[in-house]
Amino acid sequence: MDCHGVFQDEGFVYFAMDHLRSDMHSLLIEKIHPRRMRKWIAQMALGIASLHDMGIIHRDIKPENVLVDRCDNIRIFDYGTAYIHNKPVRHGRKYSQELVGTRQYLAPEYLSGKTYGPTVDYWALGCTMFDLIAGDILFATDDVLWEYLEWDTAAEGVSYFRWRRPKLSQAEEDLLSGLLRKDPRTRYALDELRMHPYFFDSKGRNVFDEILREATAGIYG
């Protein structure tokens, strides 16, 4: 987000920034149309990838930290817990062991005290996607998270996500399974997301291509 100016009075410091419509969390009470949701998830993925290219692991991706503007485009904000590196952070590499962020969106390698890398942001994206679909937090407690980590799809006859939300589409189920892989080395990142069937509409158009085309045309400002 752009900061257009800073000023203060005797009690406060003020930041003049773009006026946005809402945060994503406030919109969870609505039924989010699948096309709208697909666009938001793609925009978040592009934003996360851009941050990683700048050497930033956000570490607190969640609906409260995603703003929605008047054109229904999203912006990621609140970098108070971000990890900042002096060059791009890469998928598969590990950078920090610090435990920060919002517990319900933390990847398992985070919570186990292991050194982690940028894929923690994609785990949080998967949690956020479930929030948008279900209007509810996927891993509300540690017990629920461990229930997922111990889930045996073959033995249960159904994926954990399908069990929690029976009306999931096949594409939604598969995408959640890729983003929320327990092993961060195999977790989906931007390259896998861009070609995933979830991001293609009925006419075969890819939402990532549309977003990048609009960005190139200056539609996003």
Buried (B, 14 or more C-beta within 10 A) or exposed (E): EEEEEEEEEEEEEEEEBEEBEEBBBEBBEEEBEBEBBBBBBBBBBBBBBEBBBEBBBBBBBBBBBBBBBEEEBBBBBBBEBBBEBEEEBBBEEBBBEEEEBBEBBBBBBBBEEEEBBBBBBBBBBBBBBBBBBBEEBBBEEEEBBEEBBEBEEEEEEEBBBBBBBEEBEEBBBBBBBBBBBBEBEEBBBBEBBBEBEBBBEEEEEBBBEBBBEEBEEEEEE
